[in-house]
Amino acid sequence: MKFTSQQVAKPYFIFALLLFAGQIVFGLLMGMQYINGDVGFPYIPFNVARMVHTNLLIVWLLFGFMGASYYLVPEEANIDLFSPKLAKITFWVFAAAGVAVIGRLFICALC
């Protein structure tokens, strides 16, 4: 890496990969439910799995683009980020909000 502030992008990419893995898991679950409707039915109905799968798509793309911008902007501008600490705080705020929203959607759909 050319600048030390580009290290800020690493947690964004790691979290995006975790969200992508979650999306794959829910996609496979939906595929199994489509073939055999009884897979995980009382706990995760098909409509809940579809909703979580779609929301994970939006959130992991957002984290991936944010990580890419934190990586590319210093390199293209040829200067360090103004505040890497603020970028880290933004990551934790967005990660907590994303987990809370997806968790809340999942819990509300089961009620």
C-alpha positions as CSV (number, residue, x, y, z in Angstrom):
1,M,0.0,0.0,0.0
2,K,1.2,3.4,-0.9
3,F,-0.3,5.3,2.1
4,T,-0.9,4.1,5.7
5,S,-4.4,5.5,5.7
6,Q,-5.4,2.9,3.1
7,Q,-5.4,0.4,5.9
8,V,-8.8,1.8,6.8
9,A,-10.3,-0.1,3.8
10,K,-9.4,-3.5,5.2
11,P,-12.2,-3.8,7.8
12,Y,-14.7,-2.7,5.1
13,F,-13.6,-5.5,2.7
14,I,-13.6,-8.1,5.5
15,F,-17.1,-7.2,6.6
16,A,-18.3,-7.1,3.0
17,L,-16.9,-10.6,2.5
18,L,-18.7,-11.8,5.7
19,L,-22.0,-10.3,4.5
20,F,-21.4,-11.9,1.1
21,A,-21.0,-15.3,2.8
22,G,-24.2,-14.7,4.6
23,Q,-26.0,-13.9,1.4
24,I,-24.7,-17.1,-0.1
25,V,-25.9,-19.1,2.9
26,F,-29.4,-17.6,2.6
27,G,-29.4,-18.1,-1.1
28,L,-28.6,-21.8,-0.7
29,L,-31.3,-22.0,2.0
30,M,-33.8,-20.5,-0.3
31,G,-32.8,-22.9,-3.1
32,M,-33.3,-25.9,-0.7
33,Q,-36.6,-24.5,0.4
34,Y,-37.7,-24.1,-3.2
35,I,-36.9,-27.8,-3.9
36,N,-38.2,-29.1,-0.5
37,G,-40.5,-26.6,1.3
38,D,-39.9,-28.1,4.7
39,V,-36.2,-27.0,5.1
40,G,-36.0,-24.8,8.1
41,F,-39.7,-23.8,7.8
42,P,-40.8,-23.0,11.3
43,Y,-37.7,-21.0,12.0
44,I,-36.8,-19.3,8.6
45,P,-39.7,-19.2,6.2
46,F,-39.0,-18.5,2.5
47,N,-40.2,-14.9,2.6
48,V,-37.8,-14.1,5.5
49,A,-34.9,-15.8,3.8
50,R,-35.6,-13.8,0.6
51,M,-35.8,-10.5,2.5
52,V,-32.5,-11.1,4.4
53,H,-30.8,-12.3,1.2
54,T,-31.8,-9.1,-0.7
55,N,-30.9,-6.8,2.2
56,L,-27.5,-8.5,2.6
57,L,-26.9,-7.8,-1.1
58,I,-27.4,-4.1,-0.6
59,V,-25.4,-3.9,2.5
60,W,-22.3,-5.8,1.3
61,L,-22.2,-3.8,-1.9
62,L,-22.3,-0.6,0.2
63,F,-19.4,-1.8,2.4
64,G,-17.5,-2.9,-0.6
65,F,-17.8,0.4,-2.4
66,M,-17.0,2.3,0.8
67,G,-13.8,0.2,1.3
68,A,-12.9,0.7,-2.4
69,S,-13.3,4.5,-2.0
70,Y,-11.1,4.5,1.1
71,Y,-8.5,2.6,-0.7
72,L,-8.6,4.4,-4.1
73,V,-9.0,8.1,-3.0
74,P,-5.6,8.4,-1.2
75,E,-3.9,6.8,-4.1
76,E,-5.5,8.9,-6.8
77,A,-5.3,12.2,-4.8
78,N,-1.7,11.3,-3.8
79,I,-2.3,12.3,-0.2
80,D,-3.3,10.5,3.0
81,L,-6.9,10.6,4.3
82,F,-7.7,13.6,6.5
83,S,-8.9,11.5,9.4
84,P,-8.5,7.7,9.4
85,K,-10.0,7.7,12.9
86,L,-13.2,9.1,11.6
87,A,-13.3,6.5,8.8
88,K,-12.9,3.7,11.5
89,I,-15.7,5.3,13.6
90,T,-17.9,5.4,10.4
91,F,-17.1,1.7,9.8
92,W,-18.2,0.7,13.3
93,V,-21.3,2.8,13.2
94,F,-22.4,1.4,9.8
95,A,-21.5,-2.2,10.8
96,A,-23.6,-1.9,14.0
97,A,-26.5,-0.3,12.1
98,G,-26.3,-2.9,9.4
99,V,-26.3,-5.8,11.9
100,A,-29.1,-4.2,13.9
101,V,-31.3,-3.6,10.9
102,I,-30.9,-7.1,9.4
103,G,-31.3,-8.6,12.9
104,R,-34.5,-6.5,13.5
105,L,-35.9,-7.5,10.1
106,F,-35.2,-11.1,10.8
107,I,-36.8,-11.0,14.2
108,C,-39.9,-9.0,13.0
109,A,-40.5,-11.4,10.2
110,L,-40.6,-14.3,12.6
111,C,-43.2,-12.7,14.9
